[in-house]
């Protein structure tokens, strides 16, 4: 290439005209080669089945389905199952697919080839497309139809299995929840039995019992106060009856002491002491200090009399008792009997008072223990409430799961349905011969242009007057036109004919490529 040569559009046009035979020849070669390749490429047919998701016929507000996967996730799972080797190998053998390949390749490679020929693509949210490619149109249609039926059957089987597995899982969880609930109920029952009376729910009953006991206690206290007042009254009456009448002279025996009875005999002292003891016994109880002192004096005098050799007086010497004294003694005895009855009643009431006070103390201790029992019951009841709510929830879910399982078994839940069945393709989808021929022509043209550029880079001849002036820096005096002999003219004419034929061949090749692109049945 001459240095400094510039390529204007006119120069490029002259180059393309000059190198047209090369460009056209390579372009024609590319078209012919592409046509030959597309001619011998086998036809491949494609059969497609469109499957849509049909929602369950019963509203979700009545029956909730147990399968909640999106169609994309479910389709991915189904695709993994259907495209497994066992499933595809059965289809290959049933439909006698890939016979030449099975004779040359192991079954694993044949199965992989079938996986490559299967296309599964989702369309929207509720449909997907299953496509199968084959060299035979009828085979493509049968295989696509078989694949679609497998998707539908496997979907039904999977939904039934999911519903049954969910049902069994809920049954096991329900049994476990029921067992734990019964155990907790037994704990609560044992706790209530152990601390009966100390439970917060029994606070009102305990308060009522305390109030009743306090009322009874108050009644007993009032009764005892009245009984004591009556006893005092009776004692005063006894004292009044036993008091000596000022108009009747009464000899009061003095205390049995040796200093005061020094002028009397021992027998007289003993009789006086016995009379004094009888008098005291009519007024006081036997355990009264004065009575005990009088009894000691009697014993001392009897011992003294025995020591003197005199006959002891075992019984007091009775003096004549008048009628008023007899009535008075009878009245005293009646009053003392009433006092003893009152004492027995007071003792009984005192015992009742003690029992009631112990009962009140017991109920009070139960009330004091209630905060601790309430805290324990809150903890036990909280766990029991949680377990009960869990059991109720599982029971409800188990019933819903059973209904959903029946729904799936009767095939009225969500399912796949063939929207567009597989058909026998009318024309091959591959190879695209027009594209191949155009690509061949483009490749030949590109190769011709590259070769033209290469040849021009190696061409160092002068093509015009300006190149001579620019490179040699000499003035051009004259331009001599190209003088050719007869032989050169004939050669040039043959060259033009060759270029014409090459152009015609390219056109024929393009026409042939279009004709060969037509689908072949």
QUITACOR-V268739 format. One line per field, one symbol per residue. ss: DSSP state (a for helix, b for strand, c for the rest). phi: phi as a letter, one per 30 degrees, with the letter a starting at -180 (. if undefined). burial: I if it has 9 or more other ideal C-beta (glycine too) atoms within 8 Angstrom, else O. Layout:
# QUITACOR-V268739
ss = ???
phi = ???
burial = ???
This chain:
# QUITACOR-V268739
ss = ccccccccaaaaaaaaaacaaaaaaaaaaaaaaaaaaaaacccbbbbbbbbbbbccccccccccccccccaaaaaaaaaaaaccaaaaaaaaaaacccaaaaaaccaaaaaaaaaaabbbbbccccbbbbbbbbccaaaaaaaaaaaaaaaaaaaaaaaaaaaaaaaaaaaaaaaaaaaaaaaaaaaaaaaaaacccccaaaaaaaaaaaaaaaaaaaaaaaaaaaaaaaaaaaaaaaaaaacccccccccccccccccccccccaaaaaaaaaaaaaaaaaacccccaaaaaaaaaaaaaaaaaaacccccccccccccccaaaaaaaaaaaaaaaaaaaaaaaaaaaaaaaaaaaaaaaaaaaaaaaaaaaaaaaaaaaaaaaaaaaaaaaaaaaaaaaaaaaaaaacccccbbbbbbcccccccccbccaaaaaaaaaaaaaaaaaaaaaaaaaaccccccaaaaaaaacccccccccccccaaaaaaaaaaaaaaaaaaaaaaaaaaaaaaaacccc
phi = .ddidccdedddddddddceeddddddddddddddddddcdddbcbcbbcccccdddceddcbcdcccddddddddddddddddddddddddddchchdddddccdddddddddeddcbbbdbicbabbcbbcadcddddddddddddddddddddddddddddddddddddddddddddddedddddddddddcdjcdedcdddddddddddddddddddddddddddddddddddddddddddddcdbccddddbdddcdccddddddddddddddddddccddcdedddddddddddddddddddidddcdbdddcdcdddddddddddddddddddddddddddddddddddddddddddddddddeddddddddddddddddddddddddddddddddddddddchccdadbddbddbdddbdcbdddddddddddddddddddddddddddcdcddcadddddddchbdcdaccddccdddddddddddddddddddddddddddddddddedcc
burial = OOOOOOOOOOIIOIIIOOIIIIIIIIIIIIIIIIIOIIOOIOIIIIIIIIIIIOOIOOOOOOIOIIIOOOIOOIIOIIIOIIIOOOIIIOIIOOIOIIOOIIOOOOIOIIIOIIIOIIIIOIOOOOIIIIIIIIOOIOIIIIIIIIIIOIIIOIIIOIIIOIIIOIIOOIIOIIOOIIOIIOOIIOIIOOIIOOIOOIIOOIIOOIIOIIOOIIOIIOOIIOIIOOIIOIIOOIIOIIIOIIOOOOOOOOOOOIOIOOOOIOOOOIIIIIIIIIIIIIIIIOOOOOOIOOIIIIIOIIOIIIOIIIOOOOOOIOOOOOOOOOOOOIOIIOIIOOIIOIIOOIIOIIOOIIOIIOOIIOIIOOIIOIIOIIOOIIOIIOOIIOIIOOIIOIIOOIIOIIOIIIIIIOIIOOOOIIIIIIOOOIOOIOOIOIIOIIOIIIIIIIIIIOIIIOIIOOIIOOOOOOOOOOIIIOIOOOOOOOOOOOOOOOOOIOOIOOIOOIIOOIIOIIOOIIOIIIOIIOOOO
